[in-house]
Amino acid sequence: MVWIVITSIIIFSIRAIIMYWGSSKERTKNVVKEEETKIPFVSVIVPARNEEDKIEVCIRNLMNSDYQSEMFEVIAVNDRSTDDTASILNKLALEYENLNVVHIESDIDKSNLKGKPGALHKGIGESKGEIIMMTDADCIVNKSWISSVSKRFSNSEIGLVPSYTLISGDRTFDKIQGVEWLYMHTMACSGVGMNNPLGCYGNNLSIRKSVYDIIGGYPKIKFSVTEDLALLKAVFKAGYKVNYLCKYESSVTTLPCKTMSEYISQHKRWAVGGMDLGYNAVFFVFTSFALWVGLIVAIVSMNPLWIFAVLFSRIIGDYLLIKPALSILRQFHLHSWILPSIPFFMLMEAIIPPLLIDSRIVWKGQVFNKRS
């Protein structure tokens, strides 16, 4: 049985090496044209559905950006909220000249514009900027977020720029999620480095307005419960370059899931959307499954050395992948949480797949299927 354990370690190690190489390549890529002096006008889109307890903090934070106030606008899209989100936004619009509030009063008929894609498209349709930056109502952006990200578009070949999202919170569960988001972002960053779209996160995603228009935007993109991945794939397919930005100045901070139920629902949505990755999805499932087979064989054999070898290969592989981003993004407080987080990741990799039998997703009080 030792050959099963060794094979499982080799398979996972190959994945770890590939991911490390791709992320390193993307992090060190220089796309900025330093001679560029023009400051682009930027439109920040913030979709909000029943966010009365978060939206004001988000808007005020954006308005505190170090970008020239006359060179950016914030478009807040109130997506059929039933709480006080609309009234809060209307009051803020009286205070800030560069805040434009758009209200969606009823469901959008077009099936692939249900939910967040429709809200984003509505906001983009009202925008004036040549660069579109997107975040969520429960997010706080770095003061230099707009200036840091928009600078990447000085290179005319760049069509889309995803960047990292950090997690706030002091609970053990919050720290684990903080490590996981660094891990997931780095995997996605690696995909871009290898010219192979694996994912991104819509709460820190930017696109050139002309590119969005050329690809037809969300009305032309097949519906997905992970609209951010769908947009990334559409930009890649159209032949535009992507730069996955790993810089503290370009980071966004969001809130963690409060409960395990919310966490599992979030990961189920990501997994359902990830099924559109085709052979890439098969690759990740296969490599994770292989390591689990090796671990189970080692446990059944009651061989401590084999068990240690399997777990060590996973821990060292994931640690080396996470560590560079942790340092660059100044998340030093998470360093001691990497080790306890990795077994948790392995457990979730075993729990989530069976849940995909039912592809229905509940998000923001709405029910979606994979295709509509």
Secondary structure as UniProt FT lines:
FT   HELIX           2..27
FT   TURN            34..35
FT   STRAND          42..48
FT   TURN            52..54
FT   HELIX           55..63
FT   HELIX           69..71
FT   STRAND          72..79
FT   HELIX           85..95
FT   TURN            97..98
FT   STRAND          99..104
FT   HELIX           111..113
FT   HELIX           116..125
FT   STRAND          131..134
FT   TURN            137..138
FT   STRAND          139..141
FT   TURN            143..144
FT   HELIX           145..150
FT   HELIX           151..154
FT   TURN            156..157
FT   STRAND          158..163
FT   STRAND          165..167
FT   HELIX           172..193
FT   TURN            194..195
FT   HELIX           202..204
FT   STRAND          205..208
FT   HELIX           209..215
FT   TURN            216..217
FT   HELIX           218..220
FT   HELIX           227..237
FT   TURN            238..239
FT   STRAND          241..242
FT   HELIX           248..250
FT   STRAND          252..254
FT   HELIX           260..274
FT   HELIX           275..277
FT   HELIX           279..300
FT   TURN            301..302
FT   HELIX           304..328
FT   TURN            329..330
FT   HELIX           332..337
FT   HELIX           338..355
FT   TURN            356..357
FT   STRAND          361..363
FT   TURN            364..365
FT   STRAND          366..368
//
